[in-house]
Amino acid sequence: MLLRKYMSLLGVGSAQIDLILKKDIISPGDSVHGKFLIKGGTVAQELQMIECALVMVDMKTEREDVLDKVVIDVETRIQPDGDDVVPFTFRLPSNVPPSNKNISYHFKTKLVFKQGIESWDEDMIKVVKG
């Protein structure tokens, strides 16, 4: 048991997060709805928060800019092999340019624990003119 605890502190067998969106094609100013699915690892872990950032990528320069971020305080204990669901709502800024061959967007989600390595997820979205 002690070995599994130390392994989870290093990120091996720790809880994982997955952002599940109702739709991934969105217009500027629209609300995005979905849920975070948190899958427990091999040992119980104390979850502190979920951070989810909207990132715009300039494909020419490979520059990433965080346009907006949502932080959800979720102080709870994630049980081994358990599933937890946290609702997600986000309003896309109205001034973002549409996706094209030079601009792409994704949500970068981070699961932050009181102890241990953070867990990451990335989900691509397409921004289209409304």
Residue, then its C-alpha position, 0 to 999 in steps of 0.5 A: m500500500l505504501l508503494r502505491k501511495y508513493m507511486s501516485l505522488l509521482g504521477v503513476g496510478s494517480a487520478q485522471i481528468d477528462l473534459i467531455l463537451k456537449k459540442d466542440i464547434i462553437s461560435p464567439g460569445d456562445s456558452v460551452h457546456g460539458k462535464f469533467l469526468i474524474k477517474g480515481g487512481t490506485v489510491a485515494q487522493e485529496l483533490q484541491m481544484i480544477e483549472c481549465a484554460l482556453v488556449m489559442v495557438d498561432m500555428k505559424t509561430e507556435r505561440e500559445d496564449v491563454l485567453d481565459k481561465v476557470v478555476i473550480d475549488v473542489e476539495t474532495r477525496i477521490q476514491p480509488d477506481g471511483d468516478d466523479v463528475v463536475p459540471f462545466t460551463f464556459r462562455l467563449p469570449s465574443n472577440v475571438p477570431p474563428s479557427n483557420k489554418n493558422i489559429s487553433y483552440h483547445f481547453k487545457t485542463k489541470l487536476v490539482f491535488k493537495q499532494g502529488i503530480e498534477s493530471w492534464d487533459e487537452d480538448m480541441i474545439k473549433v471556433v466558427k463565425g455565428 
